Amino acid sequence: MTTVAAEAEWIGSLAPDLAIRFLARLSWEITIAGRNSYEAGTDELANPRQLRRVNEIQHRVTACLSQLIEGTCPDGFTQSIAKWVLAEQDDELRSLLQWSWTKSRKYVAAK
């Protein structure tokens, strides 16, 4: 089983309250990954394409989070978040997102 598949299985196995907690933390961690796209100390973007990807992934994560809170999350959507976050094609961004996932998973495990 690939890491993405294993993580999809893991997130799909979480009770709704833990999945909500995980996705909320993941959302926050992804904003930190997005900072990699900025030129330090300025308002300029160093990597607009990467920031666009972060925004799309953030959109999916927060959509899933919102649907879980409302009780309207379709089957499989929560599991699909693993692919969106962990199977990023850009090596640098994938590394940042994997770090975000790992930190969020540890956060949930500590609760």
C-alpha positions in Angstrom: 0.0 0.0 0.0 1.4 3.4 -0.9 1.8 6.1 1.7 -1.1 8.1 0.1 -3.4 5.1 0.2 -2.4 4.3 3.8 -3.0 7.9 4.9 -6.3 7.9 3.0 -7.3 4.8 4.9 -6.2 6.3 8.2 -8.1 9.6 7.7 -11.2 7.6 6.6 -11.0 5.6 9.8 -11.2 8.6 12.1 -14.3 9.4 14.1 -15.9 12.6 12.7 -14.7 14.7 15.7 -11.1 13.6 15.2 -11.3 14.1 11.4 -12.6 17.6 12.0 -9.7 18.3 14.5 -7.2 16.9 12.0 -8.5 18.9 9.1 -8.6 22.1 11.1 -5.0 21.7 12.1 -4.0 20.7 8.6 -5.6 23.8 7.2 -3.6 25.9 9.6 -0.4 24.0 8.8 -1.0 24.5 5.1 -1.1 28.3 5.5 2.5 28.0 6.9 3.5 26.0 3.9 2.1 28.7 1.7 4.5 31.2 3.2 7.3 29.5 1.2 5.8 31.3 -1.9 6.6 34.8 -0.5 9.8 36.8 -0.8 11.0 37.1 2.8 10.2 40.5 4.3 8.2 41.8 1.4 4.7 41.6 -0.1 6.1 40.0 -3.3 5.6 36.5 -4.4 8.6 34.3 -5.1 6.6 31.4 -6.5 3.0 32.4 -7.5 2.4 29.0 -9.2 3.2 27.2 -5.9 0.9 29.6 -4.0 -1.9 28.8 -6.5 -1.5 25.1 -5.7 -1.5 25.8 -2.0 -4.8 27.8 -2.4 -6.4 24.9 -4.3 -5.4 22.3 -1.8 -6.5 24.6 1.1 -9.9 25.0 -0.7 -10.3 21.2 -0.8 -9.3 20.8 2.9 -11.6 23.5 4.2 -14.5 22.3 2.0 -14.1 18.9 3.5 -13.8 20.3 7.0 -17.0 22.4 6.5 -18.9 19.4 5.1 -17.9 17.3 8.0 -19.0 19.9 10.5 -22.4 20.2 8.7 -22.7 16.4 8.4 -22.9 16.5 4.6 -19.5 15.2 3.6 -19.9 12.7 0.7 -18.3 9.2 1.0 -14.7 9.2 -0.1 -14.2 13.0 0.1 -12.3 12.9 3.4 -10.0 10.1 2.0 -9.4 12.1 -1.2 -7.7 14.8 0.9 -4.7 12.5 1.4 -4.1 12.5 -2.4 -4.5 16.3 -2.7 -2.1 16.9 0.1 0.4 14.1 -0.2 0.6 13.5 -4.0 1.6 17.0 -5.1 3.8 16.9 -8.2 6.1 19.8 -7.2 8.8 18.3 -5.1 9.4 21.3 -2.9 5.7 21.8 -2.2 5.1 18.1 -1.7 7.8 18.1 1.0 6.1 21.1 2.8 2.7 19.6 2.5 3.9 16.2 3.9 5.4 18.1 6.8 2.0 19.8 7.4 0.3 16.4 7.3 2.7 14.8 9.7 2.5 17.7 12.2 -1.3 17.6 12.0 -1.4 13.8 12.5 0.9 14.1 15.6 -1.4 16.9 16.9 -4.4 14.6 16.7 -2.6 11.6 18.2 -1.6 13.7 21.2 -5.3 14.5 22.0 
